Amino acid sequence: MSAVDVKRKTAESFAYEWDRFSAPPEEWEANFRGYFRFFPDGFFAGKQVLEAGSGMGRHTFYLAKLARRVVSIDLGDAIRVTQRNTRGVENLALAQADIDHPPLRAESFDFVCSIGVLHHLPDPEAGFRSLLRLLRPGGTIHVYLYWALEDAPAWKRGLLRAVRAFRRLTVRMPYPLLDKVAWVTAAGGYATFVLPYRYLSRHRATRGLVAEFPLQVYAQYPFKVCYNDQFDRLSAPLEFRYSRAQVEEWFHRAGLEDVRVEPHFGWIACGRKPESAGA
């Protein structure tokens, strides 16, 4: 599949997903706080922000509440879902655009973020560099990338290999069929791991038994979120995963300063563009 075809399929996949699983952004404040936990609310005051990959607008909504102005882009028709969920937000501009070829002026943003998007591109680091060109000197870039689980127990790495093998089939499925497969997958994981974790983690005597359970993040969310994420995981044509060292290398190769990489069900990473350097 060519890079153009991959991008087209990816855009179609996420457009279907975000329309199918759309929810009011007011429900996602805790999710926003988790992915943007490096930054206190006051950090965004007066800033011009670019969000690369708006999805259904769950982070767009909160960025616009905190920043002076937000520009949010998405490759496909998911941008229409963002528009629907952010109706009435005045300091927001939306555009259907490609991260690799953004129709935006260089060095025009104080903060650039891309949460859960770059690892689905044909060349993720090239997409990262494309976004850096839009960042002003002194500005901050912030991304979320899937992790490679390099330090995880062997059984977790084996489970990931099984999911990757399964994806060879699921990425070829029509979306209505994949929707059903994602529901079955999510229901199995929810019953096997999430519900036991939700109960057993409350008690000191049993907390250690479930400490390494997969999918435990979903204990704080309703089933639909797990269902949505399984569709997400099984539908995108490409999926790259990174170690912490690889993420840090991206930022250091780009000449960024004050680099910070931390786990958050993957890697959240940020860095500052030097005042005196271009991207």
PyMOL commands that set and color helices and strands:
alter all, ss='L'
color gray80, all
select helices_A, chain A and resi 3-20+25-35+41-44+60-66+78-85+118-120+124-132+154-170+175-200+204-210+216-220+223-235+244-253
alter helices_A, ss='H'
color red, helices_A
select strands_A, chain A and resi 48-52+69-74+92-96+109-115+135-145+257-263+267-272
alter strands_A, ss='S'
color yellow, strands_A
deselect
rebuild
show_as cartoon
